[in-house]
C-alpha cells in the first residue's frame, strides 16, 4: 500500500476543498476585489439611451489648484484616482482621468450599487409593486418566515438595522461577503441567512441587507429582471451615454448582485447624482418620487438607525449633503444647496479621507 505522509494528506484535502468551490477558486485566482472585476462575472446588459443627456462645459472652470500644497491633478493621481468629475449647475468644471483610464473606461460601482438599488425600491413603491417600507420582507420572501424574518421590515434592510448574521469581510475567502461576491446561487445563500439581533435595534453595515433587498425587488417585479427595471426606470430616461452591465451570480437565471457590481462610466454615474440633486425630477419628469428622495437622505436615528446613514445613502454632514460609496473609493457625492456633484472613481482609496475632501471642496463653491 502506498504511504501518504499526513502533512500531504492535509494539503490534498485543502486543495480538494479549494478547487471544489467556485467561490474560493475565484478568490484565489483573482486574489482580491479589483476595478477590473466586471470582466470576470456573468452579467446582464444595459443599453445606452437613444437620447443621451450631456452636461454643459465652461470656459471658466472653478476647481482647486492645490490640495495641501500639492497640485490638484497630482494629488488625485498620487491617491490612485482613475476618474474625477466636478459638476456644478449642470456644468462640468473639472473632468480628468488617470492611470490609462478615460471617459470611456468602465469601472465597477462596488457598493454604490446599494444606493441605486434603493432608488429602484423607491420606483417599485411608486409603481405599487411594493406596498410600503413597513412591510415585513416575508411578504415577498415567505421562505424566511420560519427563521423569524417576519419581524424584519424593508425599512430595516434599507437602514442596515435588520440584525442579520453576516460578516462583512472581503479578506476571508470563506466569509459571507466573499461568498456573495465570488460565489454562485445567491438566492440559496440568502435563504440560509439567520438573525443574530432583534431587528430595528442596531445599525450594522453588511451587504447581506442589500442583497435581501434585491430578492425583495426581484420578487415584486414578477418576472422582469432587475436590470430590465433599471433600464426602464433610470438608464433610458436619464439619457445614459453608454452601455453598462450589472454582474449576476450565474449565467443561467442569475440574480443581480444588488449590493455591488453595476459597471458603468463616470459620466453616467454623475447622472444618478443629478437625479437626486433634483429630488427625483429629470428635466420636468418625476422619475422617482420627491418623498422617496427626501426619505432616503434625511437624518433619522429611529429604530436603531444612525445619523450618518439612511436608505443606502451615506450622510457626511446630515441635512446638507449625501453620497453613494463603493469599495476601493468609488463615490457619487451630492450637495444640493450648492448644486454640486462630484464623482471619484479609483483603484483604491489612496491615503485620503474622501469625505473630508468632498466637504472641503463644497465649501469653496
C-alpha positions in Angstrom: 0.0 0.0 0.0 1.3 3.5 -0.9 2.1 5.6 2.2 0.8 9.2 2.0 2.5 11.3 4.7 0.0 13.1 6.9 1.2 16.6 6.1 0.5 15.9 2.4 -2.9 14.5 3.3 -3.9 17.8 4.8 -2.6 19.6 1.7 -4.5 17.3 -0.5 -7.7 17.8 1.4 -7.1 21.6 1.4 -6.7 21.7 -2.4 -9.6 19.4 -2.9 -11.9 21.7 -0.9 -10.3 24.7 -2.6 -11.0 23.7 -6.2 -14.4 22.2 -5.4 -15.6 25.6 -4.5 -16.1 28.1 -7.3 -16.2 30.9 -4.7 -12.8 30.0 -3.2 -11.3 29.3 -6.6 -12.3 32.7 -7.9 -10.9 34.3 -4.7 -7.6 32.5 -5.1 -7.3 33.2 -8.9 -8.3 36.9 -8.6 -6.9 37.3 -5.1 -8.8 40.5 -4.2 -11.5 42.8 -5.4 -10.3 45.0 -8.3 -11.7 47.6 -10.6 -11.4 45.2 -13.5 -13.6 42.6 -11.8 -16.5 43.4 -14.1 -14.7 41.2 -16.7 -14.8 38.0 -14.5 -18.6 37.7 -13.8 -21.6 37.0 -16.0 -23.8 40.0 -16.4 -26.9 41.5 -17.9 -26.6 44.4 -20.3 -28.0 47.9 -20.1 -28.3 49.8 -23.4 -27.3 53.4 -23.8 -30.2 55.8 -24.1 -31.2 56.8 -27.7 -31.2 60.4 -26.5 -28.1 60.9 -24.3 -28.1 63.7 -21.8 -25.0 66.0 -21.9 -23.7 68.2 -19.2 -22.6 71.7 -20.2 -18.9 72.7 -20.4 -17.5 76.0 -19.4 -14.6 78.2 -20.5 -14.1 79.4 -16.9 -13.9 76.2 -14.8 -13.8 76.5 -11.0 -11.8 73.9 -9.1 -9.0 73.9 -6.5 -5.5 74.3 -8.0 -3.8 72.7 -5.0 -4.6 70.4 -2.0 -2.2 70.6 0.9 0.3 72.3 -1.3 0.1 69.6 -4.0 -1.2 70.4 -7.5 -4.8 69.1 -7.7 -4.1 66.8 -10.6 -1.1 65.3 -8.9 -3.0 64.9 -5.6 -5.6 62.8 -7.4 -3.2 60.8 -9.4 -1.0 60.1 -6.3 -4.0 58.7 -4.5 -4.9 56.1 -7.1 -7.8 58.1 -8.7 -8.8 56.9 -12.2 -11.7 59.4 -12.8 -12.7 62.7 -11.1 -15.5 65.0 -12.1 -16.8 68.2 -10.5 -20.2 69.3 -11.9 -22.0 72.4 -10.7 -25.2 73.8 -12.0 -25.2 71.1 -14.7 -21.8 72.4 -15.9 -18.6 70.4 -15.9 -15.9 72.3 -14.0 -13.4 69.5 -13.8 -13.0 66.3 -15.7 -9.8 64.3 -15.6 -8.8 60.7 -16.0 -5.6 59.0 -14.7 -3.6 55.7 -14.9 -4.6 55.0 -18.6 -8.3 55.4 -17.9 -10.6 57.6 -20.0 -14.1 58.8 -20.3 -15.0 55.5 -22.0 -13.5 53.3 -19.3 -15.8 51.0 -17.4 -15.5 51.0 -13.6 -17.5 48.7 -11.2 -19.6 50.6 -8.7 -19.0 48.2 -5.9 -21.3 49.4 -3.1 -22.5 52.5 -5.0 -24.9 49.9 -6.4 -26.6 49.8 -3.0 -27.8 53.4 -3.5 -29.0 52.6 -7.0 -30.9 49.5 -5.6 -32.5 51.9 -3.1 -33.7 54.1 -6.0 -35.3 51.1 -7.6 -37.0 50.2 -4.4 -38.5 53.7 -4.5 -39.6 53.3 -8.1 -41.2 50.0 -7.1 -43.1 51.8 -4.3 -44.2 54.5 -6.8 -45.4 51.8 -9.2 -47.3 49.9 -6.5 -45.2 46.8 -6.8 -44.1 47.2 -3.2 -46.7 48.4 -0.8 -44.6 50.0 2.0 -41.2 50.1 3.6 -43.1 48.9 6.7 -43.9 45.6 5.0 -42.2 42.5 6.5 -39.9 41.1 4.0 -41.6 37.7 4.3 -44.5 39.2 2.3 -42.0 38.8 -0.6 -39.8 36.0 0.7 -42.1 33.8 2.7 -39.5 31.1 2.9 -37.7 33.1 5.6 -40.7 33.3 7.9 -39.7 30.1 9.9 -36.4 31.9 10.8 -38.1 34.9 12.3 -37.7 37.2 9.4 -41.4 38.2 9.6 -40.0 40.8 12.1 -37.7 42.3 9.5 -39.2 45.2 7.6 -38.0 46.5 4.3 -37.1 49.7 6.2 -34.7 47.6 8.4 -32.8 46.4 5.3 -32.6 49.9 3.9 -31.2 51.3 7.2 -28.9 48.3 7.9 -30.7 47.6 11.1 -32.1 44.1 10.2 -30.0 42.2 12.8 -28.9 39.6 10.2 -25.8 37.5 10.9 -23.4 38.4 8.2 -19.6 39.0 8.2 -18.6 42.0 6.0 -15.1 40.8 5.3 -13.6 40.6 1.8 -10.3 39.3 3.0 -11.7 35.9 4.2 -12.5 33.6 1.2 -14.9 31.6 3.4 -16.6 34.7 4.7 -20.1 35.9 3.8 -19.0 38.9 1.8 -16.6 36.8 -0.3 -19.3 34.2 -0.7 -21.8 36.7 -2.1 -19.2 38.5 -4.2 -17.4 35.5 -5.7 -19.9 32.7 -5.2 -22.9 31.5 -7.1 -26.5 30.5 -6.1 -27.2 33.8 -4.3 -30.9 33.0 -3.8 -30.0 29.8 -1.9 -27.4 31.7 0.1 -30.0 34.4 1.0 -32.4 31.7 2.3 -29.7 30.4 4.6 -29.3 33.7 6.3 -30.1 33.9 10.0 -30.8 36.7 12.6 -28.4 37.4 15.4 -30.1 40.5 16.8 -33.6 41.8 17.1 -34.5 43.9 14.0 -34.7 47.7 14.4 -32.3 47.9 17.3 -28.8 48.4 16.0 -27.1 49.6 12.9 -24.6 47.3 11.2 -23.4 47.9 7.7 -23.5 44.5 5.9 -24.0 43.7 2.2 -26.4 40.9 3.0 -29.1 43.6 3.7 -28.9 44.9 0.2 -28.9 41.5 -1.4 -32.0 40.7 0.5 -33.5 44.0 -0.9 -32.5 42.6 -4.3 -34.6 39.5 -3.8 -37.5 41.5 -2.5 -37.3 43.7 -5.6 -36.9 40.7 -7.9 -40.0 39.0 -6.4 -42.0 42.2 -6.7 -41.2 42.6 -10.4 -42.9 39.3 -11.2 -40.7 38.0 -14.0 -38.9 41.2 -15.1 -35.2 41.2 -14.2 -33.8 44.0 -12.0 -31.6 45.1 -15.0 -34.7 45.4 -17.2 -36.3 47.5 -14.5 -33.2 49.7 -14.2 -33.2 50.2 -18.0 -36.8 51.2 -17.9 -36.8 53.4 -14.8 -33.3 55.1 -15.0 -31.0 54.1 -17.8 -33.2 55.3 -20.7 -35.0 58.2 -19.0 -31.8 59.7 -17.6 -30.1 59.7 -21.0 -27.2 57.4 -20.1 -24.5 57.9 -22.7 -23.0 54.4 -22.6 -23.9 50.8 -22.4 -23.4 49.2 -19.0 -23.7 45.9 -17.2 -24.9 44.5 -13.9 -23.0 41.5 -12.7 -25.1 38.4 -11.8 -24.2 35.3 -9.8 -24.5 32.8 -12.6 -25.2 32.7 -16.3 -28.4 30.8 -16.2 -31.3 32.6 -14.4 -28.9 34.6 -12.2 -29.8 37.4 -9.9 -28.2 40.8 -9.9 -25.6 41.4 -7.2 -27.5 44.3 -5.9 -25.0 45.0 -3.1 -22.4 45.8 -5.7 -21.3 45.3 -9.3 -23.1 47.8 -11.5 -20.4 48.5 -14.2 -20.6 51.9 -15.9 -18.7 55.1 -16.9 -18.1 58.1 -14.7 -20.3 60.5 -16.6 -23.3 58.1 -16.3 -22.8 57.7 -12.6 -22.9 61.5 -12.4 -26.5 61.4 -13.8 -27.5 59.3 -10.8 -26.2 62.2 -8.6 -28.1 64.8 -10.8 -31.4 62.9 -10.3 -31.1 63.0 -6.6 -29.8 66.6 -6.6 -33.1 67.5 -8.2 -35.2 65.4 -5.8 -36.0 62.7 -8.3 -37.0 65.1 -11.1 -35.4 64.8 -14.5 -36.0 67.8 -16.8 -39.6 68.1 -15.7 -40.4 64.4 -15.3 -40.6 62.8 -11.9 -38.5 59.6 -12.2 -38.8 58.7 -8.5 -41.0 60.5 -6.0 -39.6 63.6 -4.2 -40.8 62.0 -1.0 -38.6 58.9 -1.6 -35.5 61.1 -2.2 -36.1 63.1 0.9 -36.8 60.0 3.0 -33.7 58.3 1.6 -31.3 61.1 2.5 -32.7 62.6 5.7 -31.3 62.5 9.2 -33.2 59.7 11.1 -32.0 57.9 14.2 -35.2 56.0 14.8 -35.3 52.2 15.1 -31.6 51.7 15.6 -30.5 53.8 12.6 -27.6 56.3 12.8 -27.1 59.9 11.8 -24.7 59.2 9.0 -26.7 56.6 7.0 -30.2 56.4 5.7 -31.8 54.4 2.9 -28.5 53.0 1.5 -27.0 56.5 1.3 -24.2 58.0 3.4 -24.7 61.4 5.1 -21.3 63.1 5.7 -22.9 66.2 7.1 -26.5 65.3 7.8 -29.1 67.7 6.3 -26.6 69.2 3.9 -25.2 66.5 1.6 -25.1 62.8 0.9 -23.2 60.2 -1.1 -23.1 56.8 -2.6 -19.8 55.0 -1.6 -18.2 51.9 -3.0 -15.3 49.7 -2.1 -11.9 50.9 -3.3 -13.0 54.5 -3.2 -15.9 54.9 -5.7 -18.1 57.9 -4.9 -21.1 59.9 -6.1 -21.2 63.0 -3.9 -24.1 65.4 -3.9 -24.5 68.8 -2.2 -28.0 70.0 -3.3 -27.7 73.6 -1.9 -24.5 74.1 -3.9 -25.9 72.3 -7.0 -22.8 70.2 -6.8 -22.0 66.7 -7.9 -18.6 65.1 -7.5 -17.6 61.7 -8.9 -14.5 60.0 -7.8 -13.5 56.5 -9.0 -10.3 54.8 -8.1 -8.1 51.8 -8.0 -8.2 52.1 -4.2 -8.8 54.8 -1.6 -5.2 56.1 -1.6 -4.2 57.8 1.6 -7.1 60.2 1.7 -10.3 60.7 3.7 -12.5 61.4 0.6 -15.5 62.6 2.8 -13.3 65.4 4.0 -12.1 66.2 0.5 -15.7 66.5 -0.8 -17.0 68.6 2.1 -13.9 70.9 1.8 -14.5 71.2 -2.0 -18.1 72.0 -1.4 -17.2 74.9 0.9 -15.3 76.5 -2.0 -18.4 76.9 -4.1 
